């Protein structure tokens, strides 16, 4: 506690005194640009890792950066999400998992928790889709690799849970909301961001459109953080062709005679649930530089 009280004094004398304008402005209200959902883990500091100021991030934190599906819990998460989007007009959400997540370790050994920590057990049920997906699709992984996969997949599960909220669904429909999946690596301070196009986690700069990048965004930082990659299993190599249908919209078939086109890049949900992890060694070569 002594450390905290000293910290309070330091904060006032060093930070508050040199940011008078910011505090004046914040006293009139908040206008955060991003809803940042992350784990309660003490090793994550959202403002510090994004180098943002007070007032920039609206933060929800809990064990495992979990978003209970709409209607599944009466906790503060749903209310905070609704408030962030409806009242504050936030248009960007980041769901940020992290390496060495204790909640995800617990999820992989959920049976042990039921007796010792019944509330944690109940809470982690909101990540049961992650647990089952990992169990059924990554059975040949274990230990650290399996944990890494679970962390990465859980971010995607929680993004799906977010989409069950009416306010989120409606804003997505209006194209007024963007949701990003990040994994923060405690050992290096690096973040990798989920890229829906390639179904893999990449340096976040790769998601800034080329014309919006400045010199500080390139080249992408290369660190020794363990790479995580989720991607679709290899599809059978059948060429698809366009078949005309009465309303003029093309449909895709594998046996038509008309000119061949690449298979559509749209991925149905049942396929996206079959993403495969490519492991550290296989993926080491293709890190973006
Ligand atoms: Zn955690």
Boltz pocket constraint, residues with backbone or C-beta under 6 A from the ligand:
constraints:
  - pocket:
      binder: B
      contacts: [[A, 39], [A, 40], [A, 41], [A, 62], [A, 63], [A, 64], [A, 65], [A, 98], [A, 100], [A, 101], [A, 102], [A, 103], [A, 104]]
      max_distance: 6.0
